[in-house]
Amino acid sequence: MLHQSPTKLSLVIERHGLNYNFFADDTQLQNSAKPEDVDHLLGSISSCFTDIKNWMTENKLKLNSEKTEALLVGTRQKIASLTVTDLQLDDATVPFSPAVKSLGVFLDSTLSMQTHISFIIKTCFFHLRRIASIRRYLTHDACVKLVVSLIFSRLDYCNSLLAGLPASSIHGLQRVQNAAARLTLRKTKRDHITPLLRSLHWLPVNTRISYKLSTLVYKCLNDSAPEYLQSSLDLYTQPSDRPLRSAADPLRLHIPRSKLASAGQRAFPSAGPSVWNSLPLELRQSPSLDAFKSRLKTQFFP
């Protein structure tokens, strides 16, 4: 995510009270509203779109309306209660998509991540079949490198977004990793997977998610993460009238309460501290990121 100093385009957007992200070749507009205020929000987006188009025309640029996508995010119940089906942008009608791709991640309307997970599984098994077709020509080390570059690069990409998902959602990704391990070690489905993963020193998918979250939190607390992530975390403050054992833990993080049990607990301000607080204090006090990662992997996979 790119956080830029104010530009003329950003000032155009801010006039409509919308949040935005600028990327290399993409601009995202976003905001939140109560169900009864959605129509007003969509009107603001439509007006903003018109102003952006006019600004681009004045600056000899062309806005491609055909590539514009819209996503309505909320719980299933709240989305079902809405009557809006599309977004009117100047002379173009943009229907709400069931999922859109943002920086390589498919986001769906309920943030279930099912579209993204299905895409990863399909892509990974495609590459595993290609590797399997040449496996007899590969050394063990060469096969490991191929699997890491073609499979784990996809399993691990933005995997912190999968935190808190039910085991049934993660199961398909674990099947991918299991297949990769058996292919690498020339084993069959009859071979138990845990010893295979351990021999390769590969953390299971769920643990890899916790590993990523823990690393992000460490970076936040050591000023090496984006400011918008750092600002989402707070150290735990103990009530003065209730001394607890946690007072001896200077790196304990506050876990905010959430109105939405599933979506709220999956958000980084909740999921990150939950994993972080479960780690031993000595591990969290590691002097460097490399030392933290090394000790963390030992903690998760002794």
Secondary structure by P-SEA (a helix, b strand, c coil): cccccccaaaaaaaaaccccccccccccccccccccaaaaaaaaaaaaaaaaaaaaaaaccccccccbbbbbbccaaaaaacccccccccccccccccccccccccccccccaaaaaaaaaaaaaaaaaaaaaccccccaaaaaaaaaaccccccccccccccccccccaaaaaaaaaaaaaaaaccccccccaaaaaaaccccaaaaaaaaaaaaaaaaaaccccaaaaaacccccccccccccccccccbbbbbbbccccccccccccaaaaaaaaccccccccccaaaaaaaaaaaacc
